[in-house]
Every structure is written in structure tokens, then in C-alpha cells.
Amino acid sequence: MAGVVVCTTFAVAALGVDQNSFWGGAGRTDGTESLWGTAGWLAAVVAGGAAARVAIKRWAPNSNEILFGIIGLLMGVGWVFVARVDASLASEQAVAVLLGFAAIAGTLVAARQLDWLLSRPGVCGLVAAALLAAGSFSSGPDLSAGAYEPPRQWLNLGSLLSVQPYDLAKIVVAIAACGLTATAPRWLGPRFIPHRHAAGASAAAVGAWALLIIGADLASSVIVFAAAWLPLWLDGDDLVGSDVPTVPRSTRARALSGVIITYAVGVAVLATVYDRLSAQVHYWLNPWTEADGATVVDAAFAISAGGISGVGPGLGAPQHLHEPHSDFIFAVIVEELGILGGAALLVAFTLLVGVGAGIAQRALGTHRLLAAAATSVIGLQALLTIAGVLRLLPHTVGALPFVAYGQLAMVGNGIAAGLLLAISNSSDASRAESQQLSQGAP
């Protein structure tokens, strides 16, 4: 079904681009590559999805089937619109999608040693620190010309390759935090650290503050912080035999509330006194003050032009948007598919988060925390990216999961999806085995 939707969307978009060019519209200019010329890369994307589906049936036969269907749909539709924005990026985005499928399959294979990896959080911590440090080389917001320019997270590795280290660092930080949960002793009494997960979450909070201060990246900071601390709410709800000690819900609620309030106050103070963050807040509240920097205003005009049903695939004007293939891909989709298309995309992410929450609920021990963290990384990234485009929250540079352009972002999201599939497979297989034993017992 996902393949049919993706291929149909591609065909309609290709016809729309040709029609727009024929009538002298704002589509591709004369001499540029037609979208039909990228059909070979579409075939590679569909073939990659089919191969990933075979790998899932081979290494995770008991996993949730709906999860990969949603992910495949998002990846395919995202490729179509990235290729529609710039046909020259079709090959690069196809490679990114194939890397995402490979990351899912590779994670399923590596998940056989998931407990071994969780028992060595230092390795993941070092990898996460290296990725965070690499992302810190990108420049912050440019305020010299008076116009706000969002912080750049792209790390240039030559003239042909640019990556976003933060997008991969988020899931690695979550794995390291959950691994530290499995290995850290109770360093302090329950009055100070009510349960073991606080050790891993506290370590991840250091990375969140580094993203906020060094990278001036509010969205990534919130995602890393929430992915480490929100699973705390699940801690202690496991069945007998869990490797996480039981803690009363009231104790967890007080600890979580205190941590969130402390983080929110810190962000508010930094947004007041720190120029790189205060510029983001000022631009969010007054985006019309500088015409050269009014990127979210351009996105608002694009969304308004789309209306309810959209102008049609291939008939929009994405060249008027800032980074339409990455930062504002949601605005491109809503302009051409309308509010209905944007709502369908929101429903897909809502279903994805719901499935992930269900997987976390059925998992046990540290796997439950890891599933909740992976779901939080994907869901919060989508929420903050879309809210930034709609100006519901300050706009920060971020890739819409599985949809926007970016190699490392696709790999990081693929790892998160692979973890969810692996945890779903192990938990459902364990439950099926338990049911068989109970039915066979006298």
C-alpha cells in the first residue's frame, strides 16, 4: 500500500511539474531535469523498501507490521517531494533512504547483542560526544546584518557531502542513557536519586545543555533531554523479573516535575540573557521585522496558498522557501497537498508514536525505557519541526523524521525504528512463548 501511494504521488507530481513548466509557471525552469528522469531512483527506493521488508521478516518476524508500513510511506513520500523541489537531489535522497532501510536491517541484526551494548554505555557515550562535538563546528545564528539566520547544523565533508551530526547523536545519547540505567549502581539514597534511571538521564542532560549553549539548538536540546527523562515515568511499572527497581509513581512524578521545571527555568533564563537564543525568540515573536530573514513568513504564505486541498503536486512554488528540501519540507507538502495532506502527515506521525508507545508498554526492563526513548526522539523531532514551520514554537533547524533531506538524519531515525522493531519482536515473541507454555501446562 505504501508503494502504491508513493508511486502514484510521484506520477502526479511529475505531471504537475511538466504542466507548470509548459504554462510558464513557477515550477522547474527550462533546461532543468524533468522529474520523470528520476524514476530510476524511485525504483531503487521501492526496491530498498521491499528488501528491508524481507529483512524484517527474516530477523524480526514477530515485530509490529504497522510500524514499518508507516515508516516506508513517510520515506517514500519524502523522497518524492525532495526530488520535486530539486531533481538534482533525487539521487542523494535515494541514497539516504537506502541508508535508512539499511540502518533498520543492520539494527535488527545488531539487536541480538542489544543487552551487550546496553551494558557498555561508555562506548555509546563517546560516540555521542564525538557527534555533538562535530556538530558544534557549525556556525550559530548570523546577527551581523541585522536579519536573523537560523543556526547551521550542517558539517561539510568536502564539496559533495554535508551531514547533520546532531540528528544521529540524539538516538545515540538515548541508548547511552538507557545503558547507564542498566549498569549504574544506586550512588545516592532514594531522597536524592529515587531510582537508577536518574543516573543515565542526568548524564544525557549534560548533552542537552551542551546543545543549548554551544550549538544554540533549542529543538535538539529539548529532544535529548526529554528522550532521557520522559521514560522515567515508565520506570517501576515492569513485571516481576525486571532489571529496573520498582519506585512509587508519586516519587517518580515529583522527581520528573522538579527536573522539567528546572530545565524550563534554565531555558527561559538563557533565552533572556544569551544572544544566540534570544535572537530565536525575538524572530519567533516578530518574524516580519526583517524581510530578508522572514523564512517562516514565506512558509505561512505557502501554506495559505495551498488552502484545504492544495494547489496540486508539482504545481507549487518551493523556490520561494528557505531550504525547502530540509527545513521547510512540511510547508512544501502542505502547499501542494493542502491542509488535508498536512493533516494526513500528522496522522501518520501520530500513529507512529502510538505504535511506539504500545511497544514500550509491552516491553520489559531497560528495553521498555529504550523503546520509550526511541519513540520520544522521533515524535518530538516531528512535533518541534512542524510547530516551528507553523510558528507555534521558535523555529530551529531540524529535519522532519523520515521525510526531509539528510543522510545522517535518515540513518539515526532508521536506528530508532530498528530498535522499536527489535524490541517489539522480542517482547511479542516472549509473550507468545509464555502463552504457549501456559496453555500446555496441566
C-alpha positions in Angstrom: 0.0 0.0 0.0 2.8 2.4 0.8 4.5 1.6 -2.5 1.2 2.3 -4.4 0.7 5.7 -2.7 4.4 6.7 -3.3 4.4 5.8 -7.0 1.0 7.5 -7.5 2.2 10.7 -5.8 5.4 10.6 -7.9 3.4 10.3 -11.2 1.0 13.1 -10.3 3.9 15.3 -9.2 5.9 14.6 -12.4 2.8 15.6 -14.5 2.3 18.7 -12.4 6.0 19.8 -12.8 5.7 19.4 -16.6 2.4 21.2 -16.7 3.8 24.0 -14.6 6.8 24.4 -16.8 4.7 24.3 -20.0 2.5 27.1 -18.9 5.4 29.2 -17.7 4.6 28.7 -14.0 6.9 28.8 -11.0 8.0 25.1 -11.4 11.2 24.0 -12.9 12.8 26.3 -15.3 13.6 25.4 -18.9 16.6 23.2 -19.2 16.4 21.6 -15.9 15.9 17.9 -15.5 12.3 16.6 -15.6 11.0 14.7 -12.6 10.4 11.7 -14.9 14.2 11.4 -15.3 14.4 10.4 -11.6 12.0 7.4 -12.0 15.0 5.0 -11.8 15.8 6.3 -8.3 12.2 5.8 -7.3 12.5 2.2 -8.4 15.6 1.9 -6.2 13.7 3.4 -3.2 10.8 0.9 -3.7 13.2 -2.0 -4.1 15.1 -0.9 -0.9 11.8 -0.9 1.0 10.9 -4.3 -0.3 14.4 -5.6 0.7 14.0 -4.1 4.2 10.6 -5.8 4.5 12.2 -9.1 3.7 14.9 -8.4 6.3 12.3 -7.6 8.9 10.5 -10.9 8.2 13.8 -12.7 8.5 15.2 -11.2 11.7 12.1 -9.8 13.4 9.1 -12.0 12.3 7.1 -11.1 15.4 7.5 -7.4 15.2 4.7 -4.9 14.7 4.0 -4.8 10.9 2.2 -1.4 11.0 5.3 0.4 12.2 7.3 -0.3 9.1 4.4 0.4 6.8 4.2 3.9 8.2 7.9 4.4 8.0 8.1 3.2 4.4 5.3 5.6 3.5 7.0 8.6 5.1 10.3 7.8 3.5 8.8 7.3 0.0 6.6 10.5 0.1 9.6 12.4 1.5 11.8 11.3 -1.4 9.1 12.4 -3.9 8.9 15.9 -2.5 12.7 16.3 -2.2 13.1 15.2 -5.8 10.2 17.5 -6.8 11.9 20.5 -5.1 15.2 19.8 -6.8 15.6 16.9 -9.2 19.4 17.0 -8.8 18.9 15.9 -5.1 16.9 12.8 -6.1 20.0 10.6 -6.2 21.3 11.9 -2.9 18.0 11.5 -1.2 17.5 8.0 -2.7 20.9 7.0 -1.2 19.8 8.5 2.1 16.6 6.4 2.1 18.5 3.3 1.2 20.9 4.0 4.1 17.8 4.4 6.3 16.5 1.0 5.2 20.0 -0.5 5.7 20.1 1.1 9.2 16.8 -0.6 10.1 18.1 -4.0 8.9 21.5 -3.6 10.5 19.9 -2.6 13.8 17.8 -5.8 13.7 21.0 -7.8 13.3 22.9 -5.9 16.0 19.9 -6.1 18.3 20.8 -9.6 19.0 23.6 -8.1 21.1 21.4 -5.3 22.5 22.0 -6.2 26.1 25.7 -6.3 25.5 25.6 -2.8 24.0 23.4 -1.5 26.9 26.0 -3.0 29.3 28.6 -0.7 27.8 27.2 2.8 27.8 30.6 4.3 27.8 31.1 3.3 24.1 27.8 5.0 23.1 28.7 8.0 25.3 32.0 8.5 23.5 30.3 8.2 20.1 27.6 10.7 21.2 30.2 13.1 22.5 32.1 12.9 19.2 28.9 13.6 17.2 27.9 16.5 19.4 31.4 18.0 19.1 31.3 17.6 15.3 28.0 19.4 15.1 29.4 22.2 17.3 31.7 23.3 14.4 28.6 24.6 12.5 28.0 28.3 12.8 25.5 29.9 15.0 22.9 32.5 14.0 24.2 35.4 12.0 23.2 38.6 13.6 25.8 40.9 11.9 23.5 42.0 9.1 20.5 42.7 11.4 18.5 39.8 10.0 18.1 36.6 11.9 19.6 33.5 10.2 18.9 30.1 11.9 21.9 28.2 13.3 23.5 25.9 10.8 24.0 22.3 11.8 25.4 21.0 8.6 29.0 19.7 8.7 30.7 20.0 5.3 32.8 16.9 4.5 34.1 18.2 1.1 32.1 19.7 -1.7 29.9 16.7 -2.3 28.8 15.7 1.2 27.2 17.5 4.1 25.8 15.8 7.2 24.0 16.7 10.4 25.7 15.0 13.3 23.1 16.1 15.8 20.4 14.0 14.2 22.4 10.8 14.8 23.7 12.0 18.2 20.1 12.1 19.6 19.4 8.4 19.4 23.0 7.5 20.5 22.5 9.7 23.6 19.2 7.9 24.3 20.9 4.5 24.0 23.8 5.6 26.3 21.3 6.9 28.9 19.4 3.7 28.9 22.6 1.7 29.1 23.8 3.7 32.1 20.4 2.8 33.6 21.2 -0.9 33.3 24.7 -0.6 34.8 24.8 2.3 37.2 24.5 1.4 40.9 22.5 3.5 43.4 25.1 6.1 44.0 22.9 8.1 46.4 19.9 7.3 48.6 16.3 7.5 47.4 16.0 11.0 48.7 18.5 12.3 46.1 18.2 9.8 43.2 14.9 7.9 43.6 15.8 5.3 41.1 18.6 4.1 38.9 17.4 5.7 35.7 18.2 9.1 37.1 21.9 8.3 36.6 21.6 7.8 32.9 19.1 10.7 32.5 21.4 13.1 34.3 24.3 12.2 32.0 22.1 12.8 29.0 21.1 16.2 30.4 24.7 17.3 30.1 24.5 16.7 26.4 21.2 18.6 26.3 22.7 21.7 27.9 25.7 21.4 25.6 23.4 21.5 22.6 21.6 24.5 24.0 24.7 26.5 25.0 27.3 25.5 22.3 25.0 24.8 19.4 22.2 27.2 20.3 19.9 24.4 19.2 16.8 24.5 21.3 14.9 21.7 19.5 17.8 19.2 19.7 18.3 20.1 23.3 14.7 19.5 24.2 14.6 16.2 22.3 17.7 14.8 24.0 16.5 16.0 27.4 13.0 14.6 27.0 14.2 11.3 25.5 16.3 10.7 28.6 13.9 11.9 31.2 10.4 11.0 30.0 11.0 7.2 30.2 11.5 7.8 33.9 7.7 7.8 34.1 7.7 4.2 33.0 10.3 3.1 35.5 8.9 0.8 38.0 5.9 -0.4 36.1 7.5 -3.6 34.8 6.5 -7.1 35.6 8.3 -9.4 38.0 11.9 -10.1 37.0 12.6 -6.6 35.7 16.1 -5.3 35.9 14.8 -1.9 37.0 13.9 -1.4 40.6 10.3 -0.5 41.5 9.7 3.1 42.5 6.3 4.5 43.6 4.6 6.6 40.9 4.3 9.6 43.2 8.0 9.6 43.8 8.7 9.5 40.1 6.2 12.2 39.4 7.8 14.6 41.9 11.3 13.9 40.5 10.2 14.3 36.9 8.3 17.5 37.7 11.3 19.0 39.5 13.6 18.2 36.7 11.3 19.6 34.0 10.7 22.8 35.9 14.5 23.3 36.5 15.2 22.7 32.8 12.4 25.1 31.7 13.6 27.8 34.0 17.1 27.4 32.7 16.0 27.7 29.1 13.9 30.8 30.0 16.9 32.5 31.6 19.2 31.6 28.7 16.7 32.9 26.2 16.8 36.2 28.0 20.5 36.7 28.5 22.1 34.6 25.7 22.1 36.4 22.4 22.1 33.3 20.2 18.9 32.1 21.9 17.2 35.4 22.4 17.5 36.0 18.7 15.5 32.9 18.1 12.8 34.0 20.5 12.7 37.5 19.0 12.4 36.2 15.5 9.6 33.9 16.6 7.6 36.7 18.1 8.4 39.3 15.4 9.2 37.5 12.1 8.1 40.4 10.0 10.7 42.9 11.3 13.4 41.8 8.8 12.2 40.9 5.3 15.4 39.1 4.5 15.0 36.7 7.4 11.3 36.1 7.3 11.6 32.4 6.4 8.6 31.4 8.4 6.5 34.2 6.9 7.3 32.7 3.4 6.2 29.3 4.8 3.0 30.8 6.0 2.2 32.3 2.6 2.9 28.9 1.0 0.6 27.1 3.4 -2.1 29.7 2.9 -1.8 29.3 -0.9 -2.4 25.6 -0.6 -5.7 26.0 1.2 -7.7 23.0 2.0 -6.9 20.7 -0.9 -3.6 22.2 -2.1 -2.5 23.6 -5.5 -1.6 20.1 -6.6 1.6 18.0 -6.6 4.2 19.7 -8.7 2.3 23.0 -9.0 3.6 24.9 -6.0 6.5 27.4 -5.8 9.0 25.9 -3.3 11.8 28.0 -4.7 10.5 30.9 -2.6 11.1 29.0 0.6 14.3 28.8 2.6 15.8 25.3 2.4 12.6 23.7 1.1 14.1 20.3 0.8 15.0 20.1 4.5 13.9 22.7 7.0 10.6 23.6 5.3 9.7 20.4 3.5 6.4 20.4 5.6 5.4 23.7 4.0 6.1 22.3 0.5 3.9 19.3 1.2 1.0 21.4 2.7 1.2 23.9 -0.2 0.8 21.2 -2.8 -1.4 18.7 -0.9 -3.3 21.2 1.2 -4.3 21.2 4.8 -5.7 17.7 4.2 -2.3 16.5 3.1 -0.6 18.1 6.1 -3.2 16.5 8.4 -2.6 13.1 6.8 1.1 13.6 7.6 0.3 14.5 11.2 -1.9 11.4 11.5 1.0 9.2 10.2 3.3 10.6 12.8 0.6 10.2 15.5 0.1 6.6 14.5 3.9 6.1 14.6 4.2 7.5 18.1 1.1 5.4 19.2 2.6 2.2 17.9 5.9 3.0 19.6 4.2 3.7 22.9 2.4 0.4 22.6 5.7 -1.4 22.0 7.2 0.4 25.1 4.2 -0.6 27.1 4.6 -4.3 26.3 8.4 -4.4 26.7 10.2 -5.2 29.9 13.0 -3.7 31.9 15.5 -1.5 30.2 14.1 -2.4 26.8 10.9 -0.6 27.9 12.9 2.6 28.6 14.8 2.3 25.3 11.6 1.9 23.3 10.1 4.9 25.0 13.3 6.9 24.4 13.3 6.0 20.7 9.7 6.9 20.3 10.3 10.2 22.0 13.2 11.1 19.7 11.1 10.5 16.6 7.8 12.1 17.9 9.4 15.2 19.5 11.5 15.8 16.4 8.4 15.8 14.2 6.5 17.9 16.7 9.1 20.6 17.1 9.9 20.7 13.4 6.3 21.1 12.3 5.5 23.5 15.2 8.5 25.7 14.1 7.2 25.8 10.5 3.8 26.8 11.7 5.3 29.4 14.1 3.7 27.7 17.1 7.2 27.4 18.6 10.5 29.1 17.8 11.9 27.8 14.5 15.1 25.8 14.8 16.9 23.9 12.1 15.7 20.3 12.2 14.8 17.6 9.7 11.3 16.1 9.6 11.9 12.4 10.5 12.0 10.1 7.5 10.8 12.9 5.2 13.3 15.7 5.0 16.7 15.6 3.1 19.7 14.3 5.1 21.8 11.2 5.2 22.7 11.0 8.9 19.2 12.1 9.9 17.8 9.1 8.0 20.4 6.8 9.5 19.6 7.9 13.0 15.9 7.6 12.5 16.4 4.2 10.9 18.3 3.1 14.0 15.5 4.3 16.2 12.9 2.4 14.1 15.1 -0.7 14.1 15.3 -0.6 17.9 11.5 -0.4 18.1 11.1 -3.3 15.7 13.6 -5.4 17.5 12.1 -4.7 20.9 8.6 -5.4 19.5 9.8 -8.7 18.1 11.4 -9.8 21.4 8.6 -8.8 23.6 5.8 -10.3 21.4 7.9 -13.5 20.9 8.3 -13.8 24.7 4.6 -13.3 25.3 3.7 -15.8 22.6 6.1 -18.4 24.2 4.6 -17.7 27.6 1.1 -18.2 26.3 2.0 -21.5 24.7 3.6 -22.7 27.9 0.6 -21.7 29.9 -1.8 -23.4 27.5 0.3 -26.6 27.5 0.6 -26.6 31.3 -1.7 -29.1 33.2 
